[in-house]
Structures are given as C-alpha cells and as structure tokens.
C-alpha cells in the first residue's frame, strides 16, 4: 500500500473517473471529481497546473457521457 497522500488521492480520483459509484449519474460523478480536485489543491497535494488537468479530464468524461446519452447508449 502506498503511504504517499498525493498518490492515494490521485488514485482515488482516477478510480472515480473510471468507475463511478453505484447509482451515480454523470453530473454527480463530475461534481464529485471537481470537489476532489479542489480538495487536493486546497490541501497542497497538487498545484494549479495539475488541478487544471484533472478538471479538463473530468469535463471531457462528462461531455462524453452526455454525448453518449444523446445517442441512446
């Protein structure tokens, strides 16, 4: 197990990006990803460049999920 708080936080973030929690819709997933990124930045685990990267990835995932819903998938 990794004792590095930054690595643990990022691992949890990417896990949520990859596999949303049960009954979590795309908007809820997006909100949780943003909250998590904000919290990591607030705690000093990531810098503003890393924060922007996570926010962009969350936005892309949200857009892809919404786009997929529009096509009936």
Beta strands, then each sheet from edge to edge (+ up, - down):
end
